Amino acid sequence: MYFGHHHVAAEGPPDWHANPLGAHARVEQLAHWSRIGDFDTGAGDIKTVWEASRFDWLLAMAQRAATGDDAELDRLNAWLGSWLAANPPYLGANWKCGQEASIRVMHLALAAVVTGQTGSPERSLLDLVQMHLKRIAPTISYAIGQQNNHGTSEAAALFIGGSWLASHGERAGQRWARIGRKWLEERARTLIMEDGTFSQYSVVYHRLMLDTYSFAETWRQIMGLESFSAELRGRLRAATWWLRQLTDPESGDAANLGSNDGARILALTDTDYRDFRPSLQWASALFCEKAALAPGPWDQQLHWLGIAPPSARLEAPESQTFDQGGLHILRCGKARAFLRYPRFRFRPSQSDLLHVDFWLGRKNVLRDGGTFSYNSGWDDITYFSGAESHNTAQFDGRDQMPRLGRFLFGSWPRAESVEPVVFADGVAQARAGYRDYRGARHIRSLELGGNALVCRDELGPGPADVVIRWRLQPGEWRLTGNRLHGRDCSIEVESDTSGMKLYLTEGMESRFYLHKTSIPVLEIHLTAPAVVTTRLSF
């Protein structure tokens, strides 16, 4: 299954250079990886080619082989042989990205753990790992410069693969392992803030980073290597708690905040792509020495890795502000509201300032648009990463930050009027605001309690045409005057200015990479300066 959603039939090894989601689309060029472009490969979105070469299929085959299916081990080796024949060292698109090579190394090592072969691997397997580390090591500085998951993934591959090679007498492995350990420590210190926020401000990328560190720590324990620093463990403890705050324990789903590229690695469970519980439980056992969740299918990860589920449990989440990452979380019973605000130490990937996500239990009532694709048409790229795809105010039809390229925004605003979450008398409250590069100011206050979420938007100075959007869960909604009626809740809007108009329209969301569906959207059109109060009753 590609990106956790797209079913692709495979009777045998796939065409390793093809995009199975695009008719006759494939990378024909078998040139040195450095000569292959990022977006003009002929296959459309290059991630559709890379997906099969991440080797996640290796884990399912290894699990079946470990439970006594000898034919599955032959199948596993046949697929690996096919990949090697089609991808000569450092030639072709599947050698283009150091992170993709790193994910292969981690999957190879995890498959060896599952099948009990870490201590006595075939020489050809070690040669394959070494081949990959020779690709990763020379460009690690580029990965570090990205200030994102590329650095953590490549550091982990060097540490894991290098220490594995060193344990079998390969001297170069010791150097690679030292480099990997150094960067794992440095990346945790630099990219994971003290409150647990990761540099990419994304739930999916946060999981990718956390799984990477969880496997590095699991591997360290299996191989009996020196412990990581107390500082690294502290940052990973905070990062685990951050994901605990974002994950719905009933469904395992989480708010679709930030970029969502379909990444899910090191998966040893058959849970859904959007189920974050296996990653959460694994990291909590390692870095918190407590279980984040009650026992369930998400514990399969621990079983396969020989990790005993802790008997102690993490405390229940409460309302909290993660100020270093710009996130308020308001809780009242089963209702949860998330408010994003700009605290940018690292480059933002979406124009989602003051976006509100709202949940009632496992139902995501007010929702984020997601990503869809990094290499789609320009309309898709600007829509899904822009203000229009978020529950916030848009001034004069522009994004909150000027777009500098496919992945870049400029003129990052600074948060102002920030008041951290307080909970008193059954009501959670928080506030934040910003002023954009053209002087428009938006301050948003939230109150959650008494079966209602109340949002107060102060917009100015004006004059400016403003659209406030509320992107709604799919279902039947009916607009009557200034009130919107739904199955689980109703929304009422008031303003201190005349001329406000409400429209029930249609938007798009992408919960899975390269998949989009329509959703209802409430649009509030008015002219600033104005104060708008939106009350969502449930």
C-alpha angles and dihedrals in degrees: 000000000000118000091349094291118051115082113216118185115228120181089169139351111329128237096273094207099046134099102224091193094059124060111253091342115146143138107258096178115098094182129134108294093244091063096054117096126233100233108012102065097121092244097088109229105025090211089073088063095043095049098078090042092060086080097225087142086064091071096055090048091048091051092052091046090050091056092057106276100134092178089062091061089054089050091050092053091046091055092047090049091050091051093050092050092051096042112048112195111295095348123117139015095299090068092047098095126050091207092056089052089049093053088053090053092051092049092048090051093045091050088053089052091050093049095041095244103123092101098044110025124164113265089238090060092053089047089054091051091048091050089057096047089054087058095045103043100061093055101038090112090061090052091049090051091058090069091214144084093308090076095047093046095048093044090052092050092051092047095045098038094039095051090046091054092044091054088059096049102269105141095198088060091069091058093046091048091052091050091048093049091048093053094042088058094043095045092051090051094046107034102034111066122216091258091054099257114144122221096250097059089220131124094212094047089045088058091048091052093045094049089050093054092042091057093044089055092044090050091048090055094045092051094042093237128162114285122259117248124281088242092058091048090049093053091048090048089055092045090052091053090049090057090045089057092051099044123089105224093207099055103013089231124129138198111287092236122159127352118347113193098166094258119161118150137176092025115170096167133074092229121129123279090245093052106103095178098096091055092044094050093047095050093043092054092050104038104024098031086222135096113253092200142026115267115288145127089303088072090071087088090061093045094056091048096047094244115146111226107246117246094217119080132218114249117262115268119257133187109298144165120225093197097173089062098033102246132134118194116195120190133187117163108309092340118101131180126190122199120191120205133172116275098142119179087148132037115283117229097198136043093232103134111161092002112164123211115190129193134186104196105303094345116101099210100171110033148187122240099232124208113281097189143350092213106038127112118305091251091060093045094051094042100050096043095037135087092264090069094055139069098252143092122286119202120213092339095294133119119256090248128032113257114239099178146325093308104014137089125183137205095043108203124225121236117250136180089030115172114178122231116284125183119204135150091002095305128107117206135185139159140195140159147174143198116227130221092271096048100260112145128206124181118181126193124189132197121184121187144082092055093301142094111210119195120189116193121194109197128186172318093249164120086201136135108241133192120192113195131201109191107205138207112261113270143084115322127173124197118209115173107305095343128087118200123204137167097260102025147359131230125213124187130200132176137187091224132071124239098048112153130191126208131183104216139157130261138170134250134187116205090165129039113267091009126100135173135182123258133182117260129195110214122196112198121193145131123261141262090067145125116226125191119197118189119194110192122195 
